[in-house]
């Protein structure tokens, strides 16, 4: 079902005398504390009971479907009814690790460890007074995103959503999602979609800026490296389109897929890489940020790559993977903003999904994880709930991160020393910028930069101290922002002039 709440199903099972009131209350309490894990525990306990209990559970689900039609529940019931034991066997097979040949186990282990090290942490912005960023565990901070099979909202629906704020906005989005969409857990992206007999090999996930696409990719890589999900893939490769922009040089205008992989994973510069690529069904390629790519993927071109060692422009190599002329049988995931969807050949995509961000219960969970103290997190979230504009912004993880960054410094300050908490978006971002400028530090390497002057013909050589580098970006915001001193002075002057008007 689209949300965690199992209250009505529990009530139904109590009415049928399948559960006692006390048992139902325990399941409900566990669901409220553990969310998805609590629901899974409930299903597991029910599955261990006799057949009569299982029949009653299916009856309760069918009655729930009549009362609250849901694409999720309809698909689940149909899939179980038609698939039966074959469905169970397919799921079990998909969860089995791909067999690794003995002579490549060492390189497989090296790759898994390398991916694990690159995905296990997040950098968190320093708080006022602390000149250093702190590293937090990825799993300690990650909050499940709402991902759905893509549903295109009409103009009237989008306009209606923009008019609403606060709880009304959240309830509107949630209600429409329940009625019209099917939720997808991240680990289900590569499984067969409803009505399909084959697994999804070409998957596209879209979402607006800051909604969590790159974080979702990090989650996939992390889960694979830890061995908790996606084990049917022996090797997973991640490429960011903005990095691929740098590869088309005059010295190396073309390269084979093997070269592309080795450039990103130097430890795979091994003769055994060709053997690894001979089993495409065991490979997952992830390309993050199509909207940042300077090339368009041309799916109409006839000259495509067919072998991993063939030399082609990088964008042609990527197109060949999606067109399945190269490594047919491999799985490809592409993330993008909605604006770049028009450049994709939709006929060749097995599954389109969209990230909606955080629903209300996920927003609260994120606050608790960010603060590291459930009580403080709940207090800050309660404050945000009372502010319709800030609460509406929290659907987007990047905005949620900014709000938490500001409020954490506020709520962790002794009450007698606190100033006023931000009430408007302007106040929020002024405080956020103040925190950044308070904590920014000079880059340790004093590499030299060319700083453009007003007259393009005049350039002066300058040290790194002449460029202000902001601290690491929040999740969903890429790169570093460079502010030249004269730009800051001009902005300050413009602000003063605006204040006199």
C-alpha positions in Angstrom: 0.0 0.0 0.0 1.1 3.6 -0.6 1.6 4.3 3.1 2.7 2.4 6.2 -0.5 2.7 8.2 -2.1 -0.7 8.8 -4.7 0.4 11.3 -7.8 -0.6 9.2 -6.3 -4.0 8.4 -5.6 -4.7 12.1 -9.1 -3.7 13.0 -10.4 -6.0 10.4 -8.4 -8.9 11.7 -9.6 -8.2 15.3 -13.2 -8.3 14.1 -12.5 -11.7 12.5 -11.1 -12.9 15.8 -7.7 -13.5 14.1 -6.0 -11.1 16.5 -6.8 -9.9 20.0 -6.9 -6.2 20.8 -3.6 -6.5 22.7 -1.9 -8.1 19.7 -3.2 -5.5 17.4 -2.0 -2.7 19.7 1.4 -4.3 19.8 1.6 -4.4 16.0 0.4 -0.8 15.7 3.0 0.4 18.3 5.8 -1.4 16.4 4.6 0.1 13.1 4.7 3.6 14.6 8.2 3.1 16.0 9.8 1.2 13.1 7.6 2.2 10.2 8.3 -0.1 7.3 10.3 -2.6 9.4 7.3 -2.8 11.7 4.9 -3.6 8.8 7.3 -6.3 7.6 7.4 -7.8 11.1 3.6 -7.9 11.1 3.5 -9.7 7.8 6.2 -12.1 8.8 4.3 -13.0 12.0 1.1 -13.5 10.1 2.8 -15.7 7.5 4.0 -18.0 10.3 0.5 -18.7 11.4 -1.8 -21.4 9.9 -3.6 -21.2 6.6 -6.9 -20.0 8.1 -5.1 -16.8 9.4 -3.5 -16.3 5.9 -6.9 -16.6 4.2 -8.3 -14.0 6.7 -5.4 -11.7 5.8 -6.2 -11.9 2.1 -9.9 -11.3 2.8 -9.0 -8.2 4.8 -6.8 -6.9 2.0 -9.6 -7.6 -0.5 -12.1 -5.7 1.7 -9.5 -2.9 2.0 -9.3 -2.7 -1.8 -13.1 -2.2 -2.1 -13.1 0.5 0.5 -9.9 2.3 -0.6 -9.0 1.5 -4.3 -5.2 1.5 -4.5 -3.0 0.7 -7.6 -0.5 -1.0 -5.3 -3.0 -3.3 -3.7 -4.7 -4.1 -7.0 -1.4 -5.1 -8.6 -0.3 -7.1 -5.5 -3.5 -9.1 -5.4 -3.4 -9.8 -9.2 0.2 -10.7 -9.2 -0.1 -13.1 -6.3 -3.3 -14.7 -7.8 -1.8 -15.2 -11.2 1.8 -15.9 -10.2 1.3 -18.2 -7.2 4.4 -20.3 -6.4 6.2 -19.2 -9.6 6.2 -15.6 -8.2 7.7 -16.8 -4.9 10.4 -18.7 -6.8 11.2 -15.6 -8.9 11.6 -13.5 -5.8 13.8 -16.0 -4.2 16.0 -16.3 -7.3 16.3 -12.5 -7.5 17.6 -12.3 -3.9 20.3 -14.9 -4.5 23.9 -13.5 -5.0 25.3 -13.9 -8.5 27.9 -16.7 -8.5 31.4 -15.3 -8.7 34.2 -17.3 -10.3 37.1 -18.1 -8.0 39.7 -16.4 -10.2 37.9 -13.0 -10.1 36.8 -13.1 -6.4 39.7 -10.9 -5.4 38.9 -8.1 -7.9 35.2 -8.4 -7.0 36.1 -8.0 -3.3 38.3 -5.0 -4.1 35.5 -3.3 -6.1 32.9 -4.0 -3.4 35.2 -2.5 -0.7 35.9 0.5 -2.9 32.2 1.2 -3.5 31.5 0.7 0.3 34.2 3.3 1.3 32.9 5.8 -1.2 29.3 5.6 -0.1 29.3 4.9 3.7 29.4 8.5 4.8 28.0 12.0 4.2 29.7 15.3 4.9 27.7 17.5 7.2 28.1 21.3 7.4 29.8 22.6 10.5 27.8 24.4 13.1 28.6 27.9 14.2 32.0 28.0 16.0 33.1 24.7 14.6 35.6 25.3 11.7 35.4 21.7 10.5 32.8 19.6 8.7 31.8 16.4 10.4 31.2 13.0 8.8 28.0 11.2 9.5 27.2 7.6 8.6 25.1 7.4 5.5 22.7 4.9 6.9 22.3 7.0 10.1 21.1 10.0 8.0 19.3 8.4 5.0 15.5 8.6 5.0 13.4 6.6 2.6 12.1 8.7 -0.3 8.7 8.4 -1.9 9.2 6.9 -5.4 6.3 6.1 -7.7 5.7 4.8 -11.2 5.7 8.0 -13.1 2.3 9.7 -13.2 2.0 12.8 -15.3 -0.1 15.4 -13.5 -2.4 17.7 -15.6 -1.9 21.4 -15.7 -4.9 22.0 -13.5 -3.6 19.5 -10.9 -0.1 21.2 -10.8 -1.7 24.7 -10.6 -3.9 23.4 -7.7 -0.9 22.0 -5.9 1.0 25.3 -6.2 -1.9 27.2 -4.7 -1.8 25.1 -1.5 0.7 25.2 1.4 1.4 23.5 4.6 -0.7 20.5 5.6 -3.2 21.1 2.8 -0.4 20.8 0.2 1.0 17.6 1.8 -2.5 16.0 2.1 -3.3 16.9 -1.5 -0.2 15.3 -2.9 -0.5 12.3 -0.7 -4.2 11.7 -1.6 -3.5 12.0 -5.3 -0.6 9.6 -5.0 -2.7 7.0 -3.2 -5.5 7.1 -5.9 -3.4 7.4 -9.1 0.0 6.0 -8.4 1.9 2.8 -7.4 4.7 3.3 -4.9 8.0 1.6 -5.7 10.5 0.8 -3.1 14.0 1.5 -4.3 15.0 -2.1 -4.3 12.0 -2.9 -6.6 13.2 -0.6 -9.4 14.9 -3.4 -11.3 12.2 -6.0 -10.8 9.5 -6.5 -13.3 6.8 -3.9 -13.4 3.1 -4.5 -13.3 1.9 -6.5 -16.3 5.4 -7.4 -17.5 7.0 -10.8 -17.8 10.6 -9.6 -17.7 12.7 -7.6 -15.3 13.3 -3.9 -15.9 16.6 -3.5 -17.6 16.4 0.1 -18.7 15.2 2.3 -15.8 14.8 6.1 -15.7 14.2 7.9 -12.4 13.3 11.6 -12.7 12.8 14.3 -10.1 13.2 18.1 -9.6 16.4 19.7 -8.3 17.3 18.6 -4.8 14.7 15.9 -4.6 17.2 13.1 -3.8 18.2 11.5 -7.1 21.9 11.4 -6.3 21.2 10.4 -2.7 19.1 7.5 -4.0 21.9 6.4 -6.2 24.3 6.5 -3.2 21.8 4.3 -1.4 21.7 1.8 -4.2 25.5 1.6 -4.3 25.7 1.4 -0.5 23.2 -1.4 -0.3 25.0 -3.4 -3.0 28.4 -2.9 -1.4 27.0 -4.0 2.1 25.4 -7.0 0.5 21.8 -6.2 1.6 20.2 -5.6 -1.8 20.9 -5.9 -5.6 23.0 -9.0 -5.2 21.9 -10.4 -8.5 24.5 -7.9 -9.9 28.1 -9.0 -9.6 29.4 -5.5 -10.5 27.8 -2.1 -10.2 29.4 0.9 -12.0 28.4 4.5 -11.3 29.1 7.4 -13.7 28.1 11.0 -13.2 27.2 12.8 -16.5 28.9 16.0 -15.3 32.1 14.0 -15.0 31.6 12.5 -18.5 31.5 16.1 -19.8 35.2 16.3 -19.1 36.1 13.3 -21.2 35.6 14.6 -24.7 39.0 16.1 -25.3 41.0 16.7 -28.4 43.6 14.2 -27.2 41.0 11.5 -26.5 37.8 12.2 -28.5 36.8 8.5 -28.4 37.3 5.6 -26.0 35.9 2.1 -25.4 33.7 1.1 -22.5 36.6 -0.7 -20.9 38.6 2.5 -20.9 35.7 4.5 -19.5 35.4 2.0 -16.6 39.1 2.0 -15.8 39.2 5.8 -15.7 36.6 5.7 -12.9 37.8 2.5 -11.2 41.5 2.4 -11.6 41.8 -0.9 -9.7 39.9 -2.6 -12.6 42.8 -2.0 -15.0 43.0 -5.7 -15.2 42.9 -8.3 -18.1 40.0 -9.9 -16.2 37.8 -6.9 -16.9 37.0 -8.2 -20.4 35.8 -11.5 -18.8 33.6 -9.6 -16.3 31.9 -7.8 -19.2 31.2 -11.1 -20.9 28.3 -11.7 -18.5 26.2 -8.6 -19.0 23.2 -10.0 -17.1 25.4 -9.5 -13.9 26.1 -5.9 -14.6 24.4 -2.7 -13.4 25.4 0.7 -15.0 24.2 3.9 -13.2 24.4 7.2 -15.0 23.5 10.1 -12.7 22.3 13.5 -13.9 21.4 13.3 -17.6 20.2 17.0 -17.4 23.8 18.0 -16.7 25.2 16.3 -19.8 26.4 18.6 -22.6 25.5 16.0 -25.3 22.1 14.7 -26.3 21.7 11.0 -26.5 20.9 10.4 -30.1 18.8 7.2 -30.4 18.3 7.7 -34.1 21.9 7.2 -35.1 22.7 3.9 -36.9 26.4 3.6 -36.1 26.4 2.3 -32.5 28.9 0.4 -30.4 28.6 -3.4 -30.1 31.8 -4.5 -28.4 33.3 -3.2 -25.1 36.7 -2.6 -26.8 35.2 -0.5 -29.7 36.3 3.1 -29.8 33.4 5.6 -29.9 32.5 9.0 -28.4 31.4 8.5 -24.8 27.8 9.7 -25.5 27.6 7.0 -28.2 28.8 4.4 -25.8 26.0 5.4 -23.3 23.4 5.4 -26.1 24.6 1.9 -27.1 24.0 0.6 -23.6 20.5 1.9 -23.6 19.8 0.7 -27.2 21.2 -2.7 -26.1 23.6 -3.0 -29.0 26.3 -3.1 -26.4 26.3 -5.7 -23.6 22.7 -6.8 -24.3 21.2 -8.1 -21.1 22.9 -5.6 -18.7 20.8 -3.2 -16.6 21.0 0.6 -16.9 19.7 3.2 -14.5 19.5 6.9 -15.6 18.6 9.7 -13.3 17.5 13.1 -14.6 15.4 16.2 -14.0 12.1 16.1 -15.8 13.3 18.7 -18.4 15.7 16.1 -20.0 13.1 13.4 -20.3 12.3 14.6 -23.9 15.8 13.5 -25.0 15.1 9.8 -24.1 13.7 7.1 -26.3 10.8 6.2 -24.2 10.0 3.1 -26.2 13.3 1.5 -25.1 12.8 2.3 -21.4 11.2 -0.5 -19.3 10.3 1.6 -16.3 9.9 5.3 -15.6 9.8 6.4 -12.0 9.5 9.7 -10.3 10.8 10.8 -6.9 8.3 12.9 -5.0 10.5 13.6 -2.0 9.3 13.3 1.6 5.8 12.6 2.7 4.9 13.9 6.2 6.0 10.9 8.2 9.3 10.9 6.3 9.9 14.6 7.1 9.6 13.9 10.8 11.9 10.9 10.6 14.5 13.1 8.7 14.3 15.7 11.5 14.9 13.1 14.2 17.9 11.6 12.3 19.4 15.0 11.5 19.2 16.3 15.1 20.4 13.0 16.5 18.0 13.5 19.4 14.4 12.5 18.8 13.0 15.0 21.3 14.9 18.0 19.8 14.0 16.8 16.3 10.3 16.6 17.2 10.4 20.0 18.8 12.0 21.5 15.7 9.5 19.7 13.4 6.6 20.9 15.5 7.8 24.5 15.0 8.0 23.9 11.2 4.6 22.3 11.1 3.1 25.6 12.5 4.7 27.5 9.6 2.9 26.7 6.4 5.6 27.9 4.0 8.5 26.1 5.8 6.4 22.9 6.1 5.6 23.0 2.4 9.3 23.3 1.6 10.2 20.2 3.6 8.9 17.9 0.8 12.2 18.6 -0.9 15.2 16.9 0.9 17.6 19.7 0.0 15.3 22.4 1.5 14.7 20.0 4.5 18.5 19.9 5.0 18.7 23.7 4.9 15.9 24.1 7.3 17.3 21.5 9.7 20.8 23.1 9.5 19.4 26.5 10.6 17.0 25.2 13.2 19.6 22.9 14.8 21.9 25.8 15.6 18.9 27.6 17.0 17.3 24.9 19.1 20.7 23.7 20.4 21.4 27.1 21.8 20.4 27.6 25.4 16.9 29.1 25.6 18.0 32.3 27.3 20.6 32.9 24.6 18.3 32.2 21.6 17.3 34.8 19.2 14.1 34.6 17.2 13.6 31.5 15.0 13.1 32.2 11.3 9.5 32.7 10.3 9.9 33.5 6.6 11.9 32.0 3.7 14.1 35.2 3.6 14.9 34.9 7.3 15.7 31.2 6.9 18.2 31.7 4.0 19.8 34.8 5.6 20.5 32.7 8.7 21.7 29.8 6.5 24.1 32.1 4.6 25.3 33.6 7.9 26.1 30.1 9.2 28.0 29.3 6.0 30.1 32.5 6.1 30.7 32.1 9.8 32.2 28.6 9.2 33.9 28.9 5.9 37.6 28.3 5.8 40.3 28.9 3.2 41.3 26.0 1.1 44.5 24.4 2.3 46.2 24.3 -1.1 47.0 27.8 -2.4 46.7 26.9 -6.0 46.6 29.9 -8.3 43.5 31.0 -10.2 43.0 33.3 -13.1 40.4 35.9 -12.0 38.6 37.7 -14.8 38.4 41.5 -14.5 35.8 43.8 -15.8 37.9 44.3 -19.0 38.2 40.9 -20.6 41.5 41.8 -22.1 43.0 42.4 -18.6 43.6 39.5 -16.3 45.6 39.4 -13.2 47.2 36.5 -11.5 45.8 35.9 -8.0 46.2 33.5 -5.1 43.4 31.3 -3.7 42.9 33.8 -0.9 41.2 36.1 -3.4 38.4 33.6 -4.0 35.9 32.7 -1.4 35.1 29.0 -1.3 31.9 27.9 0.5 31.9 24.7 2.6 30.7 21.4 1.1 27.3 21.6 -0.4 24.1 20.1 1.0 22.7 16.9 -0.4 21.3 17.4 -3.8 23.4 20.5 -4.6 26.5 19.8 -6.6 29.8 21.5 -6.9 31.2 24.4 -4.9 30.2 28.0 -5.2 32.9 30.5 -5.9 32.3 34.1 -4.9 34.9 36.7 -6.1 35.6 39.5 -3.5 34.5 42.2 -5.8 31.2 40.4 -6.4 30.5 40.3 -2.7 31.3 44.0 -2.4 29.1 44.9 -5.3 26.2 42.8 -3.8 26.7 44.6 -0.5 26.6 47.9 -2.2 23.5 47.0 -4.2 21.8 45.9 -1.0 22.5 49.2 0.7 21.3 51.1 -2.4 18.1 49.0 -2.4 17.6 49.8 1.3 17.6 53.6 0.6 15.0 53.3 -2.2 
